[in-house]
Amino acid sequence: MSFKSLGLSEPLLKAIQKKGYETPSPIQAKAIPPVLEGKDVLASAQTGTGKTAGFTLPLLHLLSNNTAQRHRPIRALILTPTRELAAQVFANVKEYSEFLNIRSTVIFGGVNQKPQVNKLSQGVDVLVATPGRLIDLENQGVLSLKHVEIFVLDEADRMLDMGFLRDIERVMKLMPNKRQNLMFSATFSKDIKKLAYSILNNPTQVEATPENTAVEVIEQKVYRVAKGKKTGLIIKLISEGEWQQVLVFTRTKHGANKLCKKMISAGITAAAIHGNKSQGARTKALAGFKNGTVRVLVATDIAARGLDIPLLPHVVNFELPNISEDYVHRIGRTGRAGAEGQAISLVSADETAYLRGIEKLIGEKIEMEIVEGFEPDPNASTEPIKPGQNRNKGRGRNSNSRNSGKSKNSNSDRNKSRNRNRNRNRNTDNRR
């Protein structure tokens, strides 16, 4: 099968060829035809499967078939949960629309809104946005969604995880009732299906991979280790293995900063990326990681989805996530587009239950090893920290951002005009 056989226009085929792509991925082959037919689509695909092109290519095809209006009202809205994902989706839109008369831009919080407002004032056909900044600018009268023809909800499951349901509902009310809706998610959970029924009209459902299945080309391995020896072990693995590009996940922002400092002290170039970092710092860290000046990127789960790092060879779970599905999203940063990758997890005694949950989810036992000098503590408790303790010690699912309201960028989005429940306040910084 070729991209041409899917019915895409010549300008799009030219852009695809320029990027070096020859054949569509499974999710692209399944999603593009029904989108081109104008149908609503509910699609499930794991990260790294090319899902972004699965909606941007047909979206651009449909928009280009209609003559651009003089003042260019927003005709397509792509809503994403995080700034990084928004920036990357926008980059894809720009690349694929290179030979089309289509204007696009991206808006998200954490940065000055003036350049975004200026861009919007010039008129855009495609808008990529995070919910907070979108609603904020709509409240200010800077933009209107009254002419939206196509609405894309990307990473829908992550949206729900981050407490965006009310924002999604609000955005829906700002758009015309008659429009095409596309919803992409890593999983088809009950909550996702419920949300889909409220947004989509007789949707075509497509699925490229089994739900929650880790990419087969990823080599997974567990090192059992004493909790206090994790830092020494990861430095040993990186140094002796001569790993040059490593994405490391921690549960907390404080843990990410602390590990980053230890790496630097050991002579390993490292940078941290999480919700308390300014957008400028996050962009700089990611750029350094991609160009090789930063060897190790230490991240919280804000980076678990959406980061497009081609041919990333190593992902390390310094701490296992307490939500099994997050493990799949984390390790999905490697082994992308058919490339090989290695996912390493450092597991202490109190993470044993998390490991069992992960193995049950992926349906296999992960290879285990113990390194001499870094043996697990035989006297350590195997009981996971209780939920109440998770919140206090920053080990819970949403702990990365529970104090984000205190960060210097906390007012750059929507927290001035709306009341939030406690769970959503803990996630405010990640939303932007």
RAHULIN-V811872 format. One record per residue. N is the residue number from 0. RES is the residue in one small letter. PSI is psi in whole degrees, -180 to 180 (999 if undefined). Layout:
BEGIN
((N & RES & PSI) (N & RES & PSI))
END
This chain:
BEGIN
((0 & m & 140) (1 & s & 165) (2 & f & -34) (3 & k & -37) (4 & s & -17) (5 & l & -13) (6 & g & 15) (7 & l & 152) (8 & s & 162) (9 & e & -43) (10 & p & -37) (11 & l & -41) (12 & l & -35) (13 & k & -43) (14 & a & -40) (15 & i & -44) (16 & q & -37) (17 & k & -33) (18 & k & -9) (19 & g & 13) (20 & y & 139) (21 & e & -44) (22 & t & 146) (23 & p & 149) (24 & s & 167) (25 & p & -44) (26 & i & -35) (27 & q & -43) (28 & a & -34) (29 & k & -34) (30 & a & -37) (31 & i & -48) (32 & p & -50) (33 & p & -31) (34 & v & -43) (35 & l & -29) (36 & e & -3) (37 & g & 11) (38 & k & 154) (39 & d & 143) (40 & v & 135) (41 & l & 112) (42 & a & 139) (43 & s & 127) (44 & a & 138) (45 & q & 160) (46 & t & 146) (47 & g & 10) (48 & t & 2) (49 & g & 25) (50 & k & -31) (51 & t & -44) (52 & a & -24) (53 & g & -25) (54 & f & -29) (55 & t & -40) (56 & l & -53) (57 & p & -32) (58 & l & -48) (59 & l & -37) (60 & h & -48) (61 & l & -43) (62 & l & -38) (63 & s & -18) (64 & n & -22) (65 & n & 135) (66 & t & 131) (67 & a & 134) (68 & q & 156) (69 & r & -46) (70 & h & -1) (71 & r & 72) (72 & p & 159) (73 & i & 116) (74 & r & -18) (75 & a & 133) (76 & l & 126) (77 & i & 114) (78 & l & 127) (79 & t & 158) (80 & p & -28) (81 & t & 162) (82 & r & -46) (83 & e & -44) (84 & l & -41) (85 & a & -45) (86 & a & -39) (87 & q & -37) (88 & v & -42) (89 & f & -42) (90 & a & -40) (91 & n & -41) (92 & v & -44) (93 & k & -44) (94 & e & -46) (95 & y & -23) (96 & s & 14) (97 & e & -37) (98 & f & 20) (99 & l & 157) (100 & n & 66) (101 & i & 132) (102 & r & 142) (103 & s & 160) (104 & t & 172) (105 & v & 143) (106 & i & 137) (107 & f & 164) (108 & g & -179) (109 & g & -6) (110 & v & 165) (111 & n & 133) (112 & q & -15) (113 & k & -49) (114 & p & -34) (115 & q & -42) (116 & v & -42) (117 & n & -42) (118 & k & -43) (119 & l & -36) (120 & s & -22) (121 & q & -12) (122 & g & 130) (123 & v & 147) (124 & d & -39) (125 & v & 126) (126 & l & 126) (127 & v & 130) (128 & a & 157) (129 & t & 153) (130 & p & -42) (131 & g & -56) (132 & r & -34) (133 & l & -50) (134 & i & -38) (135 & d & -49) (136 & l & -31) (137 & e & -39) (138 & n & -34) (139 & q & -6) (140 & g & 16) (141 & v & -31) (142 & l & 160) (143 & s & 141) (144 & l & 18) (145 & k & -14) (146 & h & 15) (147 & v & 126) (148 & e & -31) (149 & i & 128) (150 & f & 127) (151 & v & 125) (152 & l & 106) (153 & d & 147) (154 & e & 52) (155 & a & -38) (156 & d & -38) (157 & r & -36) (158 & m & -46) (159 & l & -41) (160 & d & -36) (161 & m & 7) (162 & g & 31) (163 & f & 4) (164 & l & -48) (165 & r & -37) (166 & d & -40) (167 & i & -45) (168 & e & -38) (169 & r & -43) (170 & v & -39) (171 & m & -38) (172 & k & -17) (173 & l & -9) (174 & m & 161) (175 & p & 150) (176 & n & -33) (177 & k & 106) (178 & r & 166) (179 & q & 136) (180 & n & 133) (181 & l & 130) (182 & m & 122) (183 & f & 135) (184 & s & 152) (185 & a & -24) (186 & t & 161) (187 & f & 66) (188 & s & 172) (189 & k & -41) (190 & d & -38) (191 & i & -43) (192 & k & -37) (193 & k & -43) (194 & l & -41) (195 & a & -42) (196 & y & -27) (197 & s & -14) (198 & i & -45) (199 & l & 150) (200 & n & 114) (201 & n & 58) (202 & p & 150) (203 & t & 126) (204 & q & 125) (205 & v & 146) (206 & e & 124) (207 & a & -29) (208 & t & 156) (209 & p & 145) (210 & e & 131) (211 & n & 25) (212 & t & 128) (213 & a & 148) (214 & v & 130) (215 & e & -28) (216 & v & -4) (217 & i & 124) (218 & e & 118) (219 & q & 141) (220 & k & 144) (221 & v & 134) (222 & y & 116) (223 & r & 131) (224 & v & 151) (225 & a & 141) (226 & k & -43) (227 & g & -8) (228 & k & 6) (229 & k & -44) (230 & t & -45) (231 & g & -39) (232 & l & -44) (233 & i & -36) (234 & i & -40) (235 & k & -46) (236 & l & -44) (237 & i & -44) (238 & s & -53) (239 & e & -30) (240 & g & -8) (241 & e & 41) (242 & w & 130) (243 & q & -19) (244 & q & 107) (245 & v & 125) (246 & l & 120) (247 & v & 132) (248 & f & 132) (249 & t & 166) (250 & r & -28) (251 & t & 159) (252 & k & -43) (253 & h & -43) (254 & g & -37) (255 & a & -46) (256 & n & -44) (257 & k & -46) (258 & l & -38) (259 & c & -44) (260 & k & -40) (261 & k & -40) (262 & m & -49) (263 & i & -40) (264 & s & -28) (265 & a & 6) (266 & g & 17) (267 & i & 121) (268 & t & 129) (269 & a & 156) (270 & a & 151) (271 & a & 146) (272 & i & 121) (273 & h & -178) (274 & g & -26) (275 & n & -9) (276 & k & 143) (277 & s & 160) (278 & q & -36) (279 & g & -42) (280 & a & -39) (281 & r & -42) (282 & t & -42) (283 & k & -43) (284 & a & -45) (285 & l & -40) (286 & a & -42) (287 & g & -36) (288 & f & -40) (289 & k & -36) (290 & n & -2) (291 & g & -2) (292 & t & -21) (293 & v & 120) (294 & r & -37) (295 & v & 129) (296 & l & 117) (297 & v & 123) (298 & a & 154) (299 & t & -178) (300 & d & -3) (301 & i & -25) (302 & a & 6) (303 & a & -25) (304 & r & 152) (305 & g & -23) (306 & l & 123) (307 & d & 97) (308 & i & 96) (309 & p & 135) (310 & l & 33) (311 & l & 120) (312 & p & -29) (313 & h & 131) (314 & v & 131) (315 & v & 126) (316 & n & 96) (317 & f & -35) (318 & e & 136) (319 & l & 144) (320 & p & 150) (321 & n & -1) (322 & i & 116) (323 & s & -40) (324 & e & -30) (325 & d & -27) (326 & y & -43) (327 & v & -42) (328 & h & -38) (329 & r & -53) (330 & i & -15) (331 & g & -6) (332 & r & -23) (333 & t & 172) (334 & g & 31) (335 & r & 148) (336 & a & 37) (337 & g & -4) (338 & a & 154) (339 & e & 153) (340 & g & 162) (341 & q & 131) (342 & a & 118) (343 & i & 138) (344 & s & 128) (345 & l & 113) (346 & v & 119) (347 & s & 172) (348 & a & -41) (349 & d & -2) (350 & e & 8) (351 & t & -44) (352 & a & -37) (353 & y & -41) (354 & l & -43) (355 & r & -41) (356 & g & -40) (357 & i & -46) (358 & e & -36) (359 & k & -40) (360 & l & -46) (361 & i & -8) (362 & g & 31) (363 & e & 156) (364 & k & 133) (365 & i & 136) (366 & e & 137) (367 & m & 146) (368 & e & 150) (369 & i & 128) (370 & v & 132) (371 & e & 132) (372 & g & -12) (373 & f & 31) (374 & e & 151) (375 & p & 153) (376 & d & 117) (377 & p & -18) (378 & n & -2) (379 & a & 146) (380 & s & 140) (381 & t & 4) (382 & e & 130) (383 & p & 155) (384 & i & 137) (385 & k & 156) (386 & p & -42) (387 & g & -39) (388 & q & -32) (389 & n & -47) (390 & r & -41) (391 & n & -34) (392 & k & 6) (393 & g & 29) (394 & r & 0) (395 & g & 177) (396 & r & -39) (397 & n & 11) (398 & s & -22) (399 & n & -28) (400 & s & 19) (401 & r & -23) (402 & n & 16) (403 & s & -22) (404 & g & -18) (405 & k & -5) (406 & s & 161) (407 & k & -18) (408 & n & 9) (409 & s & -21) (410 & n & 3) (411 & s & -7) (412 & d & -125) (413 & r & 8) (414 & n & -8) (415 & k & -34) (416 & s & -9) (417 & r & 143) (418 & n & 144) (419 & r & 149) (420 & n & 168) (421 & r & -40) (422 & n & -41) (423 & r & -33) (424 & n & -33) (425 & r & -19) (426 & n & 4) (427 & t & -47) (428 & d & -38) (429 & n & -29) (430 & r & -26) (431 & r & 999))
END
